[in-house]
Amino acid sequence: MPPLYPSETFVINTKLARFFDIMALKSTLDEEDRHDAFRLPLTRKTFKPAGYIVRQGDISDSISIVLEGYCYGQRDDGQGKSQIVSLGIPGDAVGIEHLFLRTADHDTRALTEIEVAIIPLVAVQQLALRRPAIAQALGIRQAINNAIAREWLVNIGGRDGLRRVSHFLCEFAVRSDAWERVTSAGYELPMSQEQIGQATGLTAVHVNRMLKTLHTAGLIERSWRYVRFSNWEGLQDIADFSVDYLHFGRQVDTPARATQPT
């Protein structure tokens, strides 16, 4: 069996390894699953901030795995206002839904400069057919994306401004922790106050007031775009935050396996 990480693609595969490590926590990927996955054809591409990774209405033919940087999903209301509907962090897969829904129903844009590994849909589909455990893990990943979207809907529709911003910060921190994206300076929040507002249904002015309120209450500390949580338990209490909807940990006890053709 060839090496798992061929030298000519070591940099990309080292980053992809973390993605498959997390997938393996949700399902069960054996060495052959992982080896087959690392043979996927891919293109490494960088997008500048605000660049379009996928445009609404595009017929998508690929999935992108975020290697570095951040991206976001966005829908326009037809009258010039935008709603941020998702946030992609390093290690996330963007566009899993395109395995089943070919036309993109929202824009995916770079939030910061972002590096992605673009994998053709047909290659992912063929891999899923060969490796049922991979198909299962991708399905679980998309189901978790849907759970996060439902929680965002509750956040906008059922919480006041302070709880919305608090919940957003809690989710960002927990997801960042899962991918080891915290530094000694705290969490680098890649979004402007206007963008946080677009994700929480608030104005930038309202977001600013909520952040000041949290700071004054001793719950967070801010320095430029870095945020530290001075009172993590207190912030979670205000947000009524629970990690349950993020579904950490294994989601199935046994993998789906198919008999390989002889």
BAKOLZA-212833 format. One line per field, with one value per residue: residue number from 1; residue in one letter; x, y, z of N, C-alpha, C in turn. Coordinates in steps of 0.001 Angstrom, whole numbers. Layout:
% BAKOLZA-212833
num <- NUM|...;
residuo <- A|...;
neast <- X|...;
nnorth <- Y|...;
nup <- Z|...;
caeast <- X|...;
canorth <- Y|...;
caup <- Z|...;
ceast <- X|...;
cnorth <- Y|...;
cup <- Z|...;
% end
This chain:
% BAKOLZA-212833
num <- 1|2|3|4|5|6|7|8|9|10|11|12|13|14|15|16|17|18|19|20|21|22|23|24|25|26|27|28|29|30|31|32|33|34|35|36|37|38|39|40|41|42|43|44|45|46|47|48|49|50|51|52|53|54|55|56|57|58|59|60|61|62|63|64|65|66|67|68|69|70|71|72|73|74|75|76|77|78|79|80|81|82|83|84|85|86|87|88|89|90|91|92|93|94|95|96|97|98|99|100|101|102|103|104|105|106|107|108|109|110|111|112|113|114|115|116|117|118|119|120|121|122|123|124|125|126|127|128|129|130|131|132|133|134|135|136|137|138|139|140|141|142|143|144|145|146|147|148|149|150|151|152|153|154|155|156|157|158|159|160|161|162|163|164|165|166|167|168|169|170|171|172|173|174|175|176|177|178|179|180|181|182|183|184|185|186|187|188|189|190|191|192|193|194|195|196|197|198|199|200|201|202|203|204|205|206|207|208|209|210|211|212|213|214|215|216|217|218|219|220|221|222|223|224|225|226|227|228|229|230|231|232|233|234|235|236|237|238|239|240|241|242|243|244|245|246|247|248|249|250|251|252|253|254|255|256|257|258|259|260|261|262;
residuo <- M|P|P|L|Y|P|S|E|T|F|V|I|N|T|K|L|A|R|F|F|D|I|M|A|L|K|S|T|L|D|E|E|D|R|H|D|A|F|R|L|P|L|T|R|K|T|F|K|P|A|G|Y|I|V|R|Q|G|D|I|S|D|S|I|S|I|V|L|E|G|Y|C|Y|G|Q|R|D|D|G|Q|G|K|S|Q|I|V|S|L|G|I|P|G|D|A|V|G|I|E|H|L|F|L|R|T|A|D|H|D|T|R|A|L|T|E|I|E|V|A|I|I|P|L|V|A|V|Q|Q|L|A|L|R|R|P|A|I|A|Q|A|L|G|I|R|Q|A|I|N|N|A|I|A|R|E|W|L|V|N|I|G|G|R|D|G|L|R|R|V|S|H|F|L|C|E|F|A|V|R|S|D|A|W|E|R|V|T|S|A|G|Y|E|L|P|M|S|Q|E|Q|I|G|Q|A|T|G|L|T|A|V|H|V|N|R|M|L|K|T|L|H|T|A|G|L|I|E|R|S|W|R|Y|V|R|F|S|N|W|E|G|L|Q|D|I|A|D|F|S|V|D|Y|L|H|F|G|R|Q|V|D|T|P|A|R|A|T|Q|P|T;
neast <- 852|623|2316|476|529|1611|4706|4692|2290|2210|1797|-873|-2212|-1582|-3125|-5628|-5768|-6651|-9311|-10325|-9779|-11648|-14000|-13762|-14325|-17031|-18093|-16820|-13792|-11629|-8177|-8006|-10203|-9380|-6995|-7961|-9488|-7522|-6526|-8107|-8657|-7570|-7683|-5763|-6672|-6748|-8679|-9436|-10499|-14019|-14272|-15936|-16638|-18569|-21336|-24733|-27116|-25287|-24314|-23082|-20049|-18314|-16801|-15584|-12930|-12079|-8939|-7323|-8248|-11471|-14920|-18216|-21744|-24269|-27344|-29309|-31942|-33289|-33731|-31477|-30418|-28453|-28196|-26251|-25872|-24413|-21275|-18044|-15254|-11700|-11134|-13757|-16155|-17332|-20244|-21273|-23916|-24241|-23817|-26272|-28018|-27712|-27801|-26665|-28085|-27401|-24924|-21455|-18868|-15566|-14490|-12184|-8879|-8650|-7828|-8525|-9233|-10265|-12476|-13588|-17054|-17877|-15795|-15983|-18499|-18021|-16142|-17750|-19482|-17742|-16792|-18653|-18524|-17338|-19335|-21336|-20145|-19976|-22696|-23446|-21950|-23235|-25775|-25203|-24482|-27032|-28289|-26915|-27772|-30496|-30272|-29246|-31474|-33270|-31834|-31991|-34751|-35767|-34341|-33196|-31209|-28776|-28527|-28399|-25920|-24203|-24624|-23723|-20982|-20279|-20728|-18859|-16482|-16497|-16562|-14168|-12368|-12612|-11219|-8798|-8135|-7503|-5524|-2775|-3581|-6255|-9369|-9411|-11611|-13061|-14896|-16489|-18316|-20581|-20904|-21292|-23730|-25219|-25306|-26779|-29095|-29123|-28341|-25168|-24619|-26185|-24968|-22471|-23184|-24047|-21695|-20161|-21698|-21342|-18619|-18414|-19773|-17922|-17650|-16437|-13316|-11892|-9636|-8797|-9568|-9530|-10886|-11389|-12650|-13677|-15412|-16532|-18547|-20552|-21129|-22162|-24452|-25984|-26423|-27866|-26616|-25842|-23833|-25023|-26331|-24262|-23273|-20919|-18577|-18943|-21371|-22519|-22572|-21591|-19948|-21207|-20932|-20155|-20326|-17482|-17000|-15875;
nnorth <- -1194|2230|5134|6942|9722|11151|12583|14717|16001|16682|18973|19841|17443|17073|19024|18196|15854|16428|17045|14519|13158|14259|13499|10783|10615|10846|8768|5613|5278|3258|2289|1812|3243|5871|5996|5715|8027|9993|9809|11249|13446|16796|20382|23067|26182|29728|32336|35779|38106|38505|37358|35199|31892|30063|30922|31967|30176|28971|25974|23613|21779|20691|20080|21938|21947|23657|24852|26874|29955|31685|31379|32293|31626|33207|34915|37041|39435|40374|43047|44439|43849|41663|38388|36526|33129|30971|29841|29088|27361|26606|23305|22658|21324|22617|22738|20129|19531|19717|17280|16241|18327|20154|22821|25813|27415|29610|32161|31476|32929|34283|35110|35926|36033|32996|29562|26756|23283|21998|19612|17463|16814|14390|12677|12500|11327|8825|7811|7628|5622|3470|3344|2921|3802|6292|7636|7558|9135|11618|12135|12389|14648|16604|16488|17543|20117|20971|20921|22962|25114|25143|25899|28468|29663|29575|31226|33766|34108|33663|34774|37571|40544|40570|37914|36688|37585|36643|33892|33425|34005|31991|29643|30033|29914|27275|25686|26542|25651|22904|22588|23431|26207|28291|30871|32265|34830|34656|34159|34673|36677|36638|38324|41419|43881|44556|42287|40309|41239|40705|37991|37557|38966|41662|45190|46800|48735|47891|45420|46357|47641|45430|43927|45711|45700|43055|43143|45105|43785|41958|39588|39130|39962|42298|42824|44508|42364|40155|38056|37288|35052|35998|35094|32300|30460|32201|33553|31479|30956|33301|33129|30826|28515|25393|22625|20568|20584|20648|18161|16661|13961|10387|9343|7059|3571|1391|1034|1638|-873|-2285|-5157|-5751|-5823|-8768;
nup <- 0|-901|596|3090|3098|462|-570|-2391|-2027|595|2264|1789|2404|5077|6270|5400|6802|9369|8885|8112|10431|12194|10866|11281|13950|13988|12494|11492|10214|8496|7852|5096|4131|4705|3232|612|465|531|-1964|-3583|-6324|-6311|-6212|-5204|-4007|-3611|-2200|-2165|469|517|-1932|-4293|-3683|-4389|-6355|-5938|-7763|-9409|-11109|-9291|-9242|-7469|-4231|-1499|787|3646|4196|5293|6879|6658|5705|4499|4246|2327|1813|-212|259|-1900|-1918|-1445|1068|3089|4448|6581|6576|7340|8706|7784|8967|9384|8280|7802|5466|2523|718|692|331|-2373|-3449|-3769|-4403|-7053|-7948|-6641|-3864|-2461|-1915|-1428|226|645|3828|5153|3711|2101|1917|39|-588|-3507|-4597|-7125|-7625|-8798|-8210|-5428|-5222|-6422|-4627|-2321|-3093|-3264|-680|1873|4551|4362|2924|4862|6877|5575|5263|7954|8607|7028|8169|10686|9914|9160|11647|12955|11395|12098|14766|14476|13341|15482|17175|15939|15781|18346|20494|22457|21668|23231|24037|21538|20427|22400|22179|19592|19898|21716|20204|18146|19601|20653|18325|17210|19148|18739|16423|17191|17119|18799|20267|22224|22511|22556|20886|17453|16056|13032|11882|11093|13035|11635|10027|11981|12810|10481|10670|12926|12777|13538|13820|13084|14994|17137|17680|18517|20902|22389|22621|24129|26446|27323|27772|29802|31793|32535|31185|28730|27096|24887|22197|19550|16989|18513|20999|24372|26846|29770|31662|31135|31858|32740|30354|28803|30292|29942|27206|27067|26190|24770|23907|22605|20065|18306|18196|19019|19183|18648|16281|15368|16129|14737|11596|8259|6011|2870|780|-1042|-4567|-6217;
caeast <- 0|1438|2261|-787|739|2673|5522|4384|1083|2268|1246|-2330|-2712|-1470|-4307|-6795|-5789|-7485|-10692|-10708|-9769|-12951|-14992|-13632|-14964|-18479|-18356|-15629|-13027|-10433|-6998|-8306|-11073|-8572|-6066|-8734|-9879|-6359|-6232|-9032|-8030|-7947|-7012|-5564|-7010|-6850|-9627|-9288|-11711|-15232|-14328|-16982|-16246|-19711|-22383|-26111|-27537|-24284|-24408|-21830|-19476|-17208|-16867|-14359|-12549|-11364|-7631|-6962|-9145|-12891|-15876|-19582|-22853|-25027|-28516|-29828|-33403|-33859|-33858|-30189|-29959|-27886|-28229|-25258|-26627|-23500|-19881|-17118|-13967|-10748|-11542|-15127|-16404|-18330|-20912|-21661|-25281|-24224|-23881|-27681|-28665|-26639|-27846|-26387|-29186|-26861|-23520|-20416|-17847|-14431|-14573|-10789|-8200|-8961|-7250|-9404|-8960|-11468|-12547|-14720|-18181|-17935|-14805|-16534|-19589|-17437|-15554|-18835|-19996|-16752|-16512|-19873|-18239|-17124|-20665|-22014|-19531|-20398|-24098|-23476|-21436|-24286|-26842|-24759|-24656|-28459|-28580|-26392|-28679|-31711|-29957|-29147|-32851|-33778|-31109|-32534|-36188|-36242|-33510|-32970|-29912|-27648|-28415|-27972|-24480|-23538|-24705|-22830|-19613|-20091|-20594|-17587|-15413|-16526|-16142|-12739|-11661|-12606|-10192|-7563|-7889|-7347|-4138|-2561|-4313|-7688|-9951|-9437|-12943|-12774|-16040|-16748|-19577|-21653|-21097|-21942|-25130|-25867|-25478|-27671|-30289|-28987|-27521|-23808|-24689|-26730|-23915|-21469|-23719|-24085|-20314|-19772|-22404|-20659|-17312|-18643|-20208|-16793|-17805|-15461|-12330|-11644|-8477|-8943|-10528|-9372|-11799|-11171|-13842|-13302|-16356|-17135|-19804|-21542|-21525|-23044|-25734|-26742|-26798|-28569|-25856|-25520|-23118|-25711|-26691|-23049|-23141|-19559|-18521|-19368|-22806|-22978|-21778|-20931|-19931|-21898|-19969|-20759|-19465|-16741|-17072|-14687;
canorth <- 0|3439|5959|7661|11128|11275|13765|15851|16691|16571|20153|19772|16258|17263|19792|17348|14794|16872|16903|13111|12780|14638|12603|9463|10676|10752|7436|4796|5179|2447|2757|1774|4392|7094|5950|5979|9437|10829|9705|12112|14552|18079|21602|24013|27509|30797|33406|37007|38442|38850|36614|34182|30500|29578|31937|31485|29879|28156|24515|23281|20487|20389|20335|22611|21779|24848|24532|28031|31089|31557|31752|32375|31516|34460|35077|38400|39468|40940|44503|45006|43422|40323|37599|35471|31946|29928|30232|27988|27534|25605|21927|22435|21022|23525|22251|18711|19416|19646|15878|15937|19525|20658|24275|26510|28301|30750|32465|31174|33946|34312|36111|36357|35279|31614|28520|25590|22151|21787|18211|17271|16065|13022|11884|12242|10371|7505|7377|7251|4326|2440|3345|3318|4531|7683|8171|7762|10267|12832|12363|12892|16023|17483|16543|18488|21447|21305|21201|24304|26062|25244|26676|29870|30137|29826|32363|34996|34239|33441|35364|39009|40896|40161|36453|36318|37812|35726|32544|33397|33924|30669|28656|30245|29438|25815|25129|26841|24721|21577|22589|23939|27513|29301|31276|32881|36109|34362|33739|35720|36757|37144|39069|42773|43985|44525|40893|39627|41652|39980|36602|37497|39777|42906|46210|46889|49557|47031|44457|47091|47836|44140|43579|46583|45218|41836|43553|45795|42775|41096|38279|39014|41018|42450|43556|44476|41309|39013|38069|36304|34856|36162|34306|31415|29903|33270|33814|30382|31120|34364|32659|29551|27754|23988|22092|19377|20667|20472|16708|16154|12554|9418|9376|5696|2573|524|1662|990|-1551|-3022|-6210|-5278|-6780|-9603;
caup <- 0|-959|1806|3277|2772|-529|-295|-3271|-1554|2058|2931|1733|3087|6518|6661|5192|7806|10483|8429|8177|11844|12759|10274|11911|15258|13796|11974|11700|8978|8683|7104|3666|3864|4711|2116|-610|499|221|-3399|-4316|-7060|-5734|-6644|-4104|-4512|-2614|-2502|-1393|1219|-244|-3182|-4381|-3864|-5166|-6492|-5999|-9128|-10085|-11092|-8622|-9615|-6562|-2795|-1048|2184|4088|4758|6122|6702|6987|4666|5002|3322|2320|959|-319|368|-3120|-1780|-1072|2385|3085|5672|6656|6998|7825|8866|7553|9626|8891|8499|7347|4061|1966|-478|721|-191|-3833|-3850|-4036|-4928|-7898|-8095|-5383|-3498|-1732|-2196|-448|-3|1564|4891|5171|2663|2425|1081|29|-1468|-4307|-5012|-8036|-7068|-9317|-7483|-4098|-5395|-6666|-3362|-1416|-3537|-2923|750|2571|5786|3944|2611|6141|7560|4872|5622|9332|8578|6512|9175|11715|9319|9250|13057|13236|10738|12914|15962|14044|13158|16836|17729|15375|16008|19699|21543|22333|21102|24061|23971|20180|20286|23319|21617|18437|20413|22313|19134|17468|20474|20760|17038|17062|20038|18129|15378|17803|16514|19839|20477|23531|22531|22569|19616|16441|15473|11694|11361|11561|13773|10636|9619|13099|12722|9387|11101|14095|12546|14284|13185|13610|16206|18197|18017|19292|22254|23074|22959|25247|27632|27765|28300|31073|32768|32873|30549|27646|26902|23459|21745|18096|16655|19415|22131|25430|27656|31174|32457|30139|32380|32731|28964|28396|30981|29271|25874|27153|25199|24989|22748|22114|18650|17513|18063|19143|19544|17645|16038|15065|16837|13768|10281|7171|5129|1772|245|-2209|-5703|-6411;
ceast <- 889|1347|964|-656|1886|3408|5121|3124|1043|1577|-272|-2835|-2589|-2676|-5573|-6906|-6686|-8962|-11149|-10641|-11116|-14055|-14970|-14223|-16474|-18904|-17136|-14933|-11789|-9307|-7272|-9234|-10249|-7609|-6774|-9127|-8722|-5908|-7191|-8261|-8476|-7112|-6935|-5789|-7157|-7828|-9337|-10569|-12814|-15302|-15378|-16362|-17309|-20740|-23758|-26514|-26531|-24683|-23075|-21352|-18339|-17621|-15543|-14141|-11688|-10057|-7163|-7950|-10594|-13738|-17268|-20579|-23729|-26210|-28926|-31352|-34075|-33998|-32570|-29670|-29505|-28007|-27132|-25921|-25728|-22100|-19010|-15769|-13004|-11169|-12956|-15152|-17561|-18925|-21238|-23055|-25323|-24077|-25287|-28422|-27637|-26618|-27649|-27515|-28723|-25412|-22643|-19237|-16739|-14623|-13201|-10147|-8292|-8308|-8133|-8830|-10262|-11433|-13756|-15813|-18174|-16945|-15307|-17652|-19058|-16805|-16635|-19437|-19043|-16615|-17744|-19621|-17967|-18471|-21428|-21466|-19914|-21851|-24237|-23016|-22505|-25454|-26477|-24845|-26107|-28858|-28087|-27307|-29963|-31450|-29810|-30548|-33477|-33121|-31705|-33990|-36620|-35442|-33372|-31531|-28729|-27440|-27963|-26457|-23713|-23509|-23769|-21375|-19322|-19883|-19245|-16435|-15357|-16081|-14660|-11904|-11534|-11534|-8893|-7164|-7765|-5860|-4009|-3295|-5820|-8138|-9936|-10795|-12818|-13849|-16088|-18060|-20767|-21943|-21694|-23430|-25876|-26096|-26497|-28932|-30293|-28222|-26127|-23786|-25177|-25680|-22856|-21925|-23701|-22674|-19805|-20436|-21722|-19297|-17460|-19036|-19086|-16857|-16800|-14460|-12031|-10377|-8422|-9947|-10341|-10325|-11400|-12430|-13442|-14174|-17142|-18468|-20907|-22036|-22469|-24424|-26592|-27273|-27729|-27943|-25605|-24836|-23874|-25948|-25471|-22660|-21682|-19610|-19093|-20885|-23380|-22052|-21008|-20985|-20785|-20851|-20727|-19793|-18807|-16864|-15759|-14274;
cnorth <- 1246|4226|6748|9114|11248|12599|14957|16601|16727|17748|20094|18586|16344|18035|18969|16258|15164|16736|15450|12578|13079|13771|11235|9439|10510|9365|6573|4642|4332|2963|2785|2912|5662|7127|6279|7456|10342|10711|10538|13185|15876|19200|22543|25427|28489|31855|34599|37288|38971|38140|35517|32806|29797|30713|31275|31308|29075|26682|24020|21891|20085|20613|20981|22334|22967|24426|25618|29149|30736|31973|31805|32162|32742|34372|36537|38371|40045|42441|45116|44632|41969|39682|36561|34250|30808|30497|29005|28292|26473|24183|21629|22079|21893|22890|20776|18524|19292|18216|15499|17102|20272|22173|24932|27489|29468|30972|31907|32083|33841|35429|36750|35798|33814|30680|27287|24507|21833|20371|18030|16405|14606|12131|11541|11214|8955|6941|6891|5905|3194|2247|3825|4091|6008|8337|8477|8982|11588|13166|12920|14339|16988|17577|17506|19912|21896|21636|22588|25357|26226|26080|28160|30467|30452|31070|33679|35195|34191|34079|36861|39269|40408|38654|36002|36443|36855|34317|32414|33246|32548|29612|28793|29684|27918|25163|25376|25916|23343|21459|23215|25283|28617|29595|31886|34216|35903|33880|34916|35692|37388|38054|40483|42791|43987|43089|40051|39971|40921|38514|36464|38342|41078|43932|46200|47694|48724|46009|45130|47290|46536|43702|44422|46128|43974|42161|44199|44807|41803|39719|38058|40162|41084|43244|43413|43380|40059|39165|36952|36229|34863|35313|33424|30860|30963|33586|32732|30514|32171|33870|31454|28576|26329|23464|20949|19429|20538|19003|16251|14682|11668|9398|8004|4719|1677|1180|911|385|-2287|-4096|-5699|-6304|-7537|-9618;
cup <- 0|343|1882|2858|1761|-378|-1142|-2851|-37|2742|2948|2546|4600|7033|6484|6246|8965|10136|8562|9608|12483|12183|10948|13309|15149|13328|12306|10359|9262|7790|5610|3269|3732|3531|811|-678|109|-1234|-4227|-5089|-6459|-6323|-5457|-4649|-3362|-3106|-1600|-610|299|-1591|-3130|-4600|-4703|-5216|-6533|-7457|-9914|-10060|-10549|-9014|-8682|-5111|-2407|435|2581|4762|5702|5838|6986|5788|5272|3874|3442|1368|962|-290|-871|-3081|-1232|297|2323|4456|5588|7280|7486|7917|8696|8169|9105|9277|8055|5863|3585|717|-483|129|-1708|-4346|-4276|-4691|-5760|-8022|-6741|-5079|-2631|-2167|-1079|-757|1037|2572|5104|3909|3052|1418|1191|-869|-2189|-4884|-5929|-7401|-7516|-8587|-6083|-4186|-5609|-5400|-2402|-1797|-3170|-1429|1523|3861|5502|3643|3895|6862|6900|5203|7028|9370|8076|7486|10297|11189|9416|10689|13444|12615|11540|14156|15628|13864|14509|17419|17243|15779|17450|20816|21344|21900|21907|23997|22588|20036|21195|22747|20422|18884|21007|21228|18436|18295|20504|19448|16794|17933|19395|17051|15869|17203|17550|20018|21869|23648|22603|21205|18650|15755|14096|11117|11929|12341|12810|10214|10734|13107|11622|9743|12226|13933|13314|13453|13801|14906|17380|18645|18880|20726|23041|23484|24124|26538|28193|28365|29679|32163|33139|32251|29431|27742|25409|23221|20235|17762|17501|20589|23092|26262|29127|32088|31498|30606|32354|31334|28467|29040|30288|27931|25908|26164|25673|23733|22080|20600|17731|17369|18019|19541|18457|17533|15680|15778|15882|12406|9286|6240|4034|1304|-1010|-3331|-5828|-7871;
% end
